[in-house]
Amino acid sequence: MRLQFKFIILSLLFVLFLSCNRESLLEPIDDGKPPAIPTDLKIFGAQDGEIGIEWHKNSESNITGYKIYRSINKPNNFIFITQVNDNYFIDEHLEYDSTYYYKISAVNSFGLESPMTDFVYAKPINIYTPLSPTNVRINARNWSPVPAILLYWNPPSDTDIKGYYIYRSTTESFDADTLHYLDFTQLTSYSDTKNIILLTKYYYKIKAVDKGLLKSRATSEISDVVLNSPTLIFPSNNTIIRELTEFRFKTVSLPATYKLVIQSNDVYGTVKEFNFTSELLDQEIKINASGIRLESSRTYTWRVFTYTSSEIDPNSFSGNFTFTYIPY
């Protein structure tokens, strides 16, 4: 078996050697002549922000690609836009009120380029409504300078998207119509700062709109509420403590997830985090801190964050309190 396997390997290597030598013998020689002009250039589609062109491949063996030239609204002033290896090209993100003209040329391995073909042209038409945005996320923020609710989403795969319509309501299961229209954006995120009221739940839907003004279906409804800030109680600010057994703070006015953070300075150096959810509303809550190890005569910072829809970005947060630990 080993000899048979060795023989097979040697045979394959010999075939590869012959193949390589055959290719070197057939390697094209630069005769200084450019490739032939590609033939049968034509349009194979022009819709929904895209135009497709195709052509016959050149018969020369050393063609490395085809250069695409385009002109808009007139059959001159062609500008190079890209080079492809295939015998087709799809131009995307086009406007519906423009006519697009195309020419192509062939390029060989010596960098020589053929003359350009005659032009073909088309004007894309709008046929299909776009798909809806996907993976919509929300994060209410009681951050300075004003409360805001941030929306994020993934764009649909359509290449003729003009932007997105944002709809808002304070009631659930609302219709994404002109009555609830909030704003338009060309981005895939939006920060709503328009008359946001603390502790009021806001509901949102989003529609994609294409360059022909066709709208997608509305996304599923998402919602969030901007919370008030927790109030720190103990240890109070700028104090000296001899023994740390607990933290106390006042909860916000709606159920929330909390993170209490103790740091060795105002910016970083996390010593301990407490993560928990509470249904208590505007009440004092105690967190057992008896197991935390602190350094003598060191000053620490503590604060409390709230979370609702996002597990990463807080909804609201308290101010910073500092205390200096000097044990008995």
GUMAR-505370 format. One record per residue: residue in three letters; x, y, z of N, C-alpha, C in turn. Coordinates in steps of 0.001 Angstrom, whole numbers, padded with zeros to 6 digits, always signed. Layout:
ALAXYZXYZXYZ
...
//
This chain:
MET+000829-001205+000000+000000+000000+000000+000862+001254+000000
ARG+001951+001226+000821+002799+002403+000873+003452+002684-000471
LEU+003930+001613-001147+004555+001790-002458+003537+002294-003479
GLN+002339+001731-003399+001300+002173-004322+000986+003646-004092
PHE+000886+004064-002825+000609+005468-002494+001747+006358-002984
LYS+003013+005872-002798+004173+006636-003244+004167+006783-004757
PHE+003772+005729-005436+003722+005779-006893+002679+006784-007371
ILE+001543+006809-006695+000485+007758-007058+000971+009185-006871
ILE+001646+009464-005725+002163+010805-005459+003171+011220-006523
LEU+004103+010309-006852+005110+010610-007876+004459+010849-009233
SER+003419+010092-009533+002727+010272-010808+002064+011635-010875
LEU+001445+012029-009764+000788+013340-009718+001798+014462-009868
LEU+002942+014315-009183+003980+015339-009294+004501+015438-010720
PHE+004634+014291-011383+005109+014280-012761+004114+014968-013693
VAL+002833+014693-013464+001793+015339-014274+001818+016842-014068
LEU+001948+017271-012795+002016+018706-012505+003227+019345-013174
PHE+004359+018625-013133+005582+019137-013763+005373+019337-015255
LEU+004780+018320-015913+004520+018439-017342+003550+019568-017628
SER+002535+019695-016745+001542+020750-016930+002185+022119-016844
CYS+003046+022296-015808+003722+023583-015637+004595+023907-016828
ASN+005327+022886-017327+006206+023117-018467+005389+023407-019718
ARG+004238+022712-019871+003391+022959-021019+002875+024380-020992
GLU+002479+024859-019766+001975+026220-019646+003060+027241-019967
SER+004314+026912-019540+005402+027848-019824+005692+027904-021315
LEU+005495+026744-022010+005723+026737-023442+004654+027518-024185
LEU+003409+027507-023603+002289+028175-024261+002072+029583-023744
GLU+002959+030087-022911+002784+031411-022330+002751+032465-023433
PRO+001743+033373-023381+001607+034370-024449+002828+035278-024520
ILE+003084+035751-025706+004176+036682-025947+003588+038049-026262
ASP+004179+039073-025685+003694+040436-025918+004087+040874-027318
ASP+003067+040949-028185+003321+041390-029550+003012+042866-029726
GLY+002673+043543-028607+002393+044971-028660+001016+045313-029177
LYS+000212+044303-029473-001124+044563-029999-002155+044505-028862
PRO-003065+045447-028785-004108+045409-027761-005112+044298-028053
PRO-005896+043906-027070-006916+042874-027314-007978+043355-028295
ALA-008745+042413-028776-009875+042756-029646-010965+043451-028828
ILE-011803+044210-029475-012926+044868-028802-013946+043807-028389
PRO-014419+043813-027160-015467+042862-026763-016703+043025-027644
THR-017428+041940-027831-018573+041954-028751-019886+041721-028014
ASP-020956+042131-028676-022339+041871-028250-022648+042460-026861
LEU-022174+043676-026616-022529+044359-025372-024015+044703-025390
LYS-024722+044360-024306-026158+044643-024249-026627+044780-022805
ILE-027813+045348-022645-028472+045489-021341-029277+044229-021074
PHE-029144+043658-019881-029998+042505-019571-030982+042787-018433
GLY-030976+043986-017879-031938+044339-016836-031759+045787-016428
ALA-032882+046459-016126-032820+047855-015698-034022+048147-014813
GLN-033875+047854-013522-034998+048045-012607-034514+048173-011174
ASP-035325+048832-010352-035094+048947-008917-033673+049372-008577
GLY-033254+050457-009229-031960+051040-008908-030759+050311-009455
GLU-030966+049349-010360-029859+048579-010915-029970+048475-012429
ILE-028817+048457-013073-028749+048154-014509-027695+047076-014698
GLY-028046+046029-015428-027114+044954-015712-026695+044968-017167
ILE-025394+044829-017414-024886+044717-018793-024115+043411-018923
GLU-024070+042883-020137-023322+041645-020408-022733+041703-021806
TRP-021767+040816-022089-021074+040793-023366-020435+039428-023570
HIS-019942+039164-024760-019228+037916-025016-017772+038060-024569
LYS-017255+037021-023971-015851+037044-023571-014946+037010-024799
ASN-013806+037676-024665-012816+037632-025744-012220+036230-025878
SER-011764+035923-027083-011179+034601-027321-009705+034532-026936
GLU-009034+035685-026746-007620+035663-026377-007433+034991-025016
SER-006323+034262-024884-006084+033496-023653-005534+034347-022518
ASN-005068+035546-022802-004410+036335-021763-005241+037547-021330
ILE-006554+037482-021492-007429+038565-021037-007527+038504-019513
THR-007245+039612-018856-007286+039650-017384-008534+040341-016846
GLY-009283+041008-017702-010489+041663-017214-011073+042613-018232
TYR-012163+043262-017799-012872+044196-018660-013127+045481-017889
LYS-012794+046606-018479-013012+047895-017848-014391+048427-018221
ILE-015088+048962-017201-016433+049480-017392-016374+051005-017353
TYR-016953+051616-018368-017032+053072-018445-018508+053481-018460
ARG-018801+054593-017808-020202+055032-017701-020314+056541-017912
SER-021402+056940-018526-021757+058344-018650-023219+058491-018251
ILE-023582+059619-017643-024935+059821-017132-025625+060922-017933
ASN-026769+060548-018520-027678+061466-019221-027149+061987-020557
LYS-025999+061517-021021-025512+061901-022342-024501+060853-022813
PRO-024482+060598-024140-023622+059524-024662-022197+059962-024932
ASN-021636+060757-024043-020225+061133-024153-019701+061380-022739
ASN-018469+061764-022641-017850+062001-021339-017893+060737-020462
PHE-017486+059618-021047-017486+058352-020308-016348+058345-019290
ILE-016655+057864-018092-015694+057812-016990-015534+056368-016535
PHE-014304+055955-016317-014035+054596-015813-014604+054455-014402
ILE-015340+053359-014156-015903+053148-012811-015388+051884-012124
THR-015052+050851-012886-014536+049635-012249-013995+048674-013313
GLN-013321+047616-012855-012860+046544-013735-013356+045224-013181
VAL-013845+044338-014054-014381+043047-013635-013691+041926-014398
ASN-013769+040718-013828-013203+039542-014487-014253+038765-015270
ASP-015529+038936-014899-016612+038211-015561-017032+038924-016845
ASN-018009+038346-017521-018533+038991-018728-019895+039631-018465
TYR-020042+040131-017245-021251+040893-016915-020921+041858-015775
PHE-021771+042870-015618-021600+043851-014545-022971+044398-014165
ILE-023197+044535-012849-024451+045110-012350-024135+046423-011648
ASP-024655+047503-012176-024457+048839-011621-025580+049112-010625
GLU-025220+049523-009402-026208+049644-008325-026346+051082-007848
HIS-027374+051304-007003-027623+052594-006350-027866+053711-007364
LEU-028637+053400-008386-028884+054361-009453-030156+055171-009205
GLU-030235+056323-009900-031391+057206-009783-032403+056884-010877
TYR-033696+057116-010568-034736+056782-011539-034961+057878-012588
ASP-034451+059071-012339-034643+060152-013297-033434+060348-014196
SER-032533+059375-014242-031315+059481-015045-031212+058320-016031
THR-030599+058609-017170-030289+057581-018163-028795+057290-018090
TYR-028438+056006-018115-027055+055593-017929-026535+054936-019207
TYR-025372+055416-019653-024725+054912-020869-023465+054138-020461
TYR-023204+053044-021184-022074+052187-020833-021264+051812-022069
LYS-019946+051785-021880-019006+051195-022816-018049+050318-022032
ILE-017434+049345-022704-016440+048504-022035-015239+048308-022947
SER-014140+047857-022342-012938+047491-023092-012328+046262-022437
ALA-011493+045547-023172-010790+044374-022650-009349+044753-022309
VAL-008808+044100-021281-007430+044342-020850-006706+043006-020803
ASN-005457+042956-021302-004713+041693-021267-003632+041722-020191
SER-002899+040627-020075-001920+040463-018997-000723+041396-019150
PHE-000574+042028-020299+000510+042988-020493+000059+044421-020214
GLY-001187+044563-019772-001707+045885-019450-002218+046645-020653
LEU-002291+045977-021799-002792+046634-023007-004316+046590-023012
GLU-004925+047667-023461-006381+047805-023420-006922+047959-024837
SER-008020+047284-025091-008661+047383-026399-009375+048721-026539
PRO-009750+049110-027756-010653+050256-027902-011982+049936-027220
MET-012738+050979-026883-014031+050768-026225-015096+050365-027238
THR-016082+049648-026767-017220+049249-027592-018110+050448-027885
ASP-019081+050267-028753-020157+051239-028864-020961+051218-027565
PHE-021678+052283-027290-022394+052363-026023-023751+051666-026090
VAL-024183+051248-024927-025571+050834-024708-026104+051700-023574
TYR-027419+051793-023466-027961+052673-022430-029302+052153-021922
ALA-029661+052630-020739-030947+052257-020134-031276+053243-019022
LYS-032536+053283-018687-033027+054081-017560-033763+053133-016626
PRO-033288+052968-015384-033934+051990-014497-035355+052411-014140
ILE-036219+051431-013997-037594+051689-013579-037818+051064-012206
ASN-038748+051634-011477-039035+051181-010120-040205+050208-010147
ILE-039959+048960-009763-040996+047933-009843-041416+047443-008463
TYR-040451+047038-007664-040771+046370-006403-040619+047313-005209
THR-041504+047169-004238-041348+047890-002978-040155+047312-002223
PRO-039457+048135-001478-038280+047612-000758-038675+046688+000387
LEU-037719+045903+000823-037917+045082+002014-037860+045968+003258
SER-038346+045456+004354-038332+046222+005602-036962+046158+006259
PRO-036585+047188+007021-035366+047096+007831-035463+045915+008801
THR-034330+045398+009208-034296+044243+010105-033486+044560+011358
ASN-033631+043687+012349-032847+043771+013585-032934+045168+014210
VAL-034152+045651+014393-034353+046978+014967-034102+046923+016468
ARG-033276+047861+016958-032972+047935+018393-033315+049322+018908
ILE-033475+049421+020227-033872+050683+020838-033140+050858+022157
ASN-032870+052110+022511-032206+052407+023783-032599+053812+024236
ALA-033435+053867+025263-033794+055153+025857-032642+055639+026718
ARG-032401+056955+026703-031247+057509+027420-031612+058807+028135
ASN-031475+058810+029427-031580+060042+030197-030171+060579+030392
TRP-029566+060989+029292-028218+061524+029290-028301+063015+028971
SER-027277+063754+029362-027268+065174+029022-026926+065330+027537
PRO-027381+066408+026855-028101+067521+027481-029613+067318+027563
VAL-030177+066429+026727-031624+066219+026747-031917+064721+026682
PRO-033054+064277+027206-033432+062866+027068-033599+062497+025598
ALA-033269+061259+025276-033357+060807+023885-033689+059330+023855
ILE-034259+058901+022727-034480+057476+022473-033804+057155+021149
LEU-032827+056262+021199-032038+055909+020013-032592+054657+019363
LEU-032673+054692+018034-033106+053547+017241-031969+053132+016323
TYR-031794+051827+016163-030775+051280+015263-031424+050150+014464
TRP-030973+049958+013224-031504+048854+012432-030516+048488+011325
ASN-030746+047323+010751-029959+046893+009600-030731+047236+008324
PRO-030044+047733+007299-030746+048114+006071-031211+046879+005304
PRO-032263+047021+004500-032638+045912+003616-031605+045744+002509
SER-031714+044662+001777-030717+044360+000745-030932+045158-000538
ASP-032037+045877-000655-032306+046666-001853-031200+047700-002081
THR-030877+047944-003344-029803+048891-003667-030333+050265-004052
ASP-031656+050489-003953-032218+051791-004334-032866+052489-003141
ILE-032361+052228-001941-032948+052824-000744-032598+054311-000667
LYS-033635+055120-000502-033434+056560-000322-033254+056906+001145
GLY-034018+056234+002023-033929+056520+003452-035009+055784+004218
TYR-035359+056326+005382-036264+055629+006290-037230+056615+006938
TYR-038505+056208+006999-039515+056984+007696-039653+056433+009121
ILE-039657+057339+010081-039783+056970+011488-041183+057338+011966
TYR-041845+056400+012630-043191+056620+013174-043156+056397+014685
ARG-043913+057230+015413-043900+057151+016881-045301+057314+017443
SER-045540+056633+018562-046812+056772+019260-046596+056500+020740
THR-047508+056988+021562-047493+056649+022996-048499+055562+023313
THR-049120+054999+022269-050046+053885+022454-049551+052676+021674
GLU-049827+051518+022216-049363+050268+021626-050170+049911+020385
SER-049575+049132+019493-050234+048613+018282-050790+049735+017406
PHE-050018+050780+017202-050470+051901+016384-050188+051638+014912
ASP-050825+052416+014044-050612+052312+012604-049490+053259+012179
ALA-048595+052764+011336-047509+053596+010816-048058+054419+009658
ASP-048747+055512+009987-049399+056354+008989-048985+057812+009183
THR-049589+058692+008408-049223+060112+008477-049515+060705+009843
LEU-050506+060199+010538-050841+060706+011862-049697+060492+012849
HIS-048952+059403+012674-047879+059056+013603-046484+059259+013001
TYR-046417+059919+011845-045122+060181+011217-044291+061109+012095
LEU-043027+060740+012306-042143+061543+013149-041051+062242+012350
ASP-040339+061493+011489-039188+062096+010819-038695+061179+009706
PHE-037751+061702+008924-037081+060951+007863-035583+061011+008088
THR-034883+059912+007807-033428+059895+007909-032853+059032+006801
GLN-031663+059386+006352-030948+058563+005386-029991+057594+006063
LEU-029846+057714+007382-028949+056853+008141-029679+055590+008577
THR-028936+054656+009152-029549+053449+009718-029606+053546+011245
SER-029703+054765+011725-029912+055023+013146-030622+056359+013272
TYR-031290+056554+014403-032033+057790+014603-032113+058082+016090
SER-031875+059348+016447-031981+059791+017838-033195+060700+017972
ASP-034188+060211+018690-035423+060978+018889-035290+061824+020147
THR-035226+063129+019955-035167+064068+021082-036358+065018+021077
LYS-037397+064673+020322-038536+065570+020148-039545+065415+021279
ASN-039485+066328+022226-040459+066390+023324-040574+065074+024095
ILE-039436+064461+024365-039434+063223+025135-039742+063543+026600
ILE-040717+062852+027143-041135+063048+028534-040676+061851+029362
LEU-040042+062122+030497-039591+061040+031359-040757+060163+031802
LEU-040480+058864+031892-041415+057864+032400-042628+057649+031486
THR-042552+058149+030246-043587+057905+029243-043062+056881+028243
LYS-043828+055845+027998-043394+054801+027083-043696+055202+025644
TYR-042672+055112+024778-042827+055465+023367-042668+054218+022504
TYR-043540+054120+021489-043555+052992+020567-043127+053491+019179
TYR-042359+052654+018475-041805+053069+017185-041981+051976+016131
LYS-042135+052433+014892-042069+051577+013714-041267+052318+012644
ILE-040663+051560+011718-039813+052149+010685-040191+051543+009337
LYS-040201+052399+008308-040389+051942+006935-039207+052392+006083
ALA-038749+051517+005206-037762+051913+004204-038488+052517+003013
VAL-037898+053530+002402-038457+054134+001192-037369+054153+000123
ASP-037723+053755-001100-036710+053720-002149-036705+055028-002946
LYS-035817+055117-003914-035648+056355-004674-036838+056646-005579
GLY-037705+055650-005774-038950+055868-006498-040110+056141-005580
LEU-039798+056320-004279-040767+056658-003223-041741+055522-002907
LEU-041372+054296-003248-042143+053146-002792-041699+052793-001370
LYS-042660+052467-000516-042374+052207+000891-042464+050717+001203
SER-041641+050299+002138-041703+048918+002628-042832+048780+003636
ARG-043076+047580+004047-043952+047356+005200-043264+047883+006453
ALA-044053+048239+007435-043478+048726+008686-042797+047579+009425
THR-041771+047925+010169-041112+046934+011017-042019+046559+012182
SER-041637+045548+012901-042342+045230+014136-042179+046383+015121
GLU-043122+046505+016001-043133+047611+016956-042099+047393+018055
ILE-041372+048449+018396-040435+048402+019507-040739+049569+020434
SER-040339+049462+021694-040688+050505+022652-039644+050605+023754
ASP-039614+051753+024380-038753+051979+025536-039243+053221+026264
VAL-038705+053442+027454-039111+054568+028286-037870+055176+028920
VAL-037787+056500+028931-036664+057179+029560-036930+057272+031060
LEU-036042+056704+031852-036214+056665+033304-035635+057913+033969
ASN-036137+058190+035153-035464+059172+035989-034200+058548+036570
SER-033427+059301+037298-032133+058817+037782-032236+058296+039207
PRO-031511+057217+039511-031453+056771+040910-030728+057807+041766
THR-031068+057829+043057-030482+058794+043994-029626+058066+045018
LEU-028351+058421+045103-027447+057773+046044-027704+058280+047465
ILE-027594+057355+048435-027854+057712+049837-026641+057434+050714
PHE-026174+056177+050719-025056+055813+051608-024135+054831+050893
PRO-022800+055038+051020-022088+056112+051722-022331+057477+051064
SER-022539+058482+051857-022781+059807+051321-021502+060368+050724
ASN-021648+061459+050008-020536+061994+049222-019461+062630+050107
ASN-018207+062385+049730-017038+063002+050386-016989+062698+051887
THR-017228+061430+052215-017206+061047+053629-016095+060045+053895
ILE-015808+059895+055191-014865+058872+055649-015667+057778+056326
ILE-015436+056541+055936-016134+055429+056574-015120+054482+057199
ARG-015513+053931+058342-014654+052994+059076-014926+051547+058682
GLU-016159+051304+058298-016558+049932+057937-017634+050018+056861
LEU-017491+049216+055786-018463+049223+054688-019242+047912+054706
THR-020511+048003+055066-021365+046810+055101-022476+046849+054072
GLU-022820+048053+053568-023920+048143+052622-023843+049439+051807
PHE-024518+049397+050660-024802+050595+049878-026310+050805+049901
ARG-026727+052075+049910-028151+052378+049869-028400+053466+048826
PHE-029462+053258+048047-029869+054283+047083-031369+054196+046859
LYS-031931+055238+046294-033357+055289+045991-033570+054839+044550
THR-034468+053897+044342-034740+053366+043010-035486+054386+042159
VAL-035576+054087+040864-036300+054959+039944-037795+054640+040020
SER-038585+055309+039190-040048+055254+039322-040708+054142+038523
LEU-039905+053309+037877-040430+052149+037154-039497+050970+037385
PRO-039986+049737+037206-039094+048577+037334-037918+048706+036365
ALA-036748+048269+036821-035550+048429+035992-034494+047429+036409
THR-033515+047263+035522-032309+046517+035848-031251+047516+036291
TYR-030485+047144+037336-029523+048076+037922-028113+047492+037877
LYS-027161+048418+037846-025765+048059+038041-025155+049072+039002
LEU-024706+048583+040145-024004+049422+041110-022518+049146+040948
VAL-021749+050203+040711-020333+050060+040393-019499+050797+041426
ILE-018463+050120+041973-017486+050744+042861-016164+050784+042112
GLN-015549+051973+042022-014305+052143+041278-013244+052784+042156
SER-011993+052568+041752-010877+053153+042486-010616+054597+042075
ASN-011308+055061+041002-011262+056475+040616-012510+056786+039814
ASP-012631+058023+039318-013861+058436+038646-014059+057812+037278
VAL-012989+057323+036639-013076+056907+035244-012998+055395+035069
TYR-012090+054732+035771-011888+053294+035568-011500+052655+036896
GLY-010969+051466+036833-010539+050769+038042-011695+050180+038811
THR-012521+049378+038122-013677+048771+038781-013234+047799+039868
VAL-013760+048011+041064-013467+047146+042207-014535+046059+042339
LYS-015792+046458+042136-016891+045509+042297-018108+046024+041547
GLU-018877+045093+040975-020153+045417+040340-021245+044559+040938
PHE-022413+045162+041144-023607+044438+041556-024655+044623+040463
ASN-025121+043515+039887-026134+043563+038833-027403+042879+039321
PHE-028529+043563+039200-029773+043002+039707-030955+043750+039101
THR-032131+043152+039213-033379+043770+038768-034266+044009+039976
SER-034968+045143+039971-035842+045462+041098-037165+046012+040602
GLU-038254+045608+041276-039586+046126+041003-039941+047277+041939
LEU-039055+047601+042861-039329+048681+043807-039351+050023+043085
LEU-040320+050852+043431-040492+052139+042787-040269+053256+043798
ASP-039300+054110+043532-039017+055283+044376-038829+054897+045839
GLN-038142+053793+046054-037916+053327+047420-036429+053101+047668
GLU-036067+053192+048941-034683+052929+049302-034403+051434+049228
ILE-033259+051108+048638-032866+049716+048504-031464+049560+049070
LYS-031224+048401+049711-029936+048142+050341-029214+047024+049610
ILE-027907+047208+049391-027056+046204+048745-025972+045799+049731
ASN-025914+044517+050045-024927+044000+050990-023519+044134+050409
ALA-022643+044812+051131-021276+045060+050649-020221+044510+051597
SER-020612+043616+052474-019691+043159+053516-018504+042370+052965
GLY-018611+041823+051755-017515+041007+051223-016510+041768+050380
ILE-016678+043078+050251-015778+043854+049395-014483+044171+050143
ARG-013358+043946+049491-012074+044260+050080-011611+045636+049619
LEU-011376+046511+050560-010947+047873+050265-009575+048137+050860
GLU-008826+049027+050225-007518+049407+050731-007657+050561+051719
SER-006917+050468+052784-006976+051502+053817-006501+052848+053271
SER-007193+053903+053663-006874+055302+053337-007000+055599+051843
ARG-007767+054791+051132-007971+055039+049704-009373+055580+049472
THR-009489+056486+048489-010780+057077+048146-011388+056326+046961
TYR-012674+056008+047099-013389+055251+046075-014576+056056+045547
THR-014964+055719+044310-016141+056325+043682-017199+055253+043478
TRP-018469+055617+043733-019540+054669+043435-020692+055390+042746
ARG-021416+054638+041936-022564+055176+041193-023492+054024+040834
VAL-024686+054369+040358-025687+053368+039991-026220+053684+038596
PHE-026290+052651+037753-026839+052773+036408-028146+051990+036316
THR-029066+052453+035456-030282+051686+035165-030248+051235+033706
TYR-030936+050106+033423-030993+049558+032072-032420+049110+031782
THR-032832+049280+030518-034147+048783+030103-033987+047870+028890
SER-033970+048439+027675-033914+047608+026470-032514+047130+026127
SER-031504+047905+026458-030122+047558+026126-029403+047011+027347
GLU-028581+045984+027123-027765+045443+028205-026393+046108+028261
ILE-026106+046966+027293-024788+047602+027210-024854+049080+027575
ASP-025758+049800+026922-025869+051241+027157-026918+051513+028229
PRO-026572+052254+029267-027529+052515+030345-028659+053430+029896
ASN-029757+053327+030607-030891+054224+030389-030668+055530+031151
SER-030402+055407+032437-030104+056583+033252-029018+056216+034255
PHE-028525+057187+034994-027483+056906+035980-027471+058019+037017
SER-026969+057663+038163-026860+058618+039260-025634+059501+039078
GLY-025473+060454+039997-024215+061168+040070-023154+060294+040716
ASN-021951+060818+040875-020850+060095+041510-020731+060510+042971
PHE-020605+059535+043836-020275+059797+045240-018905+059201+045513
THR-018124+059892+046339-016824+059359+046758-016796+059171+048264
PHE-016051+058173+048688-015825+057958+050118-014399+057472+050325
THR-013848+057774+051466-012508+057335+051816-012601+056303+052931
TYR-011964+055169+052684-012030+054057+053640-010862+054115+054591
ILE-011147+054372+055868-010129+054380+056931-010679+053486+058052
PRO-010266+052236+058064-010838+051295+059053-010401+051636+060472
TYR-011112+051021+061401-010780+051222+062825-009371+050694+063109
//
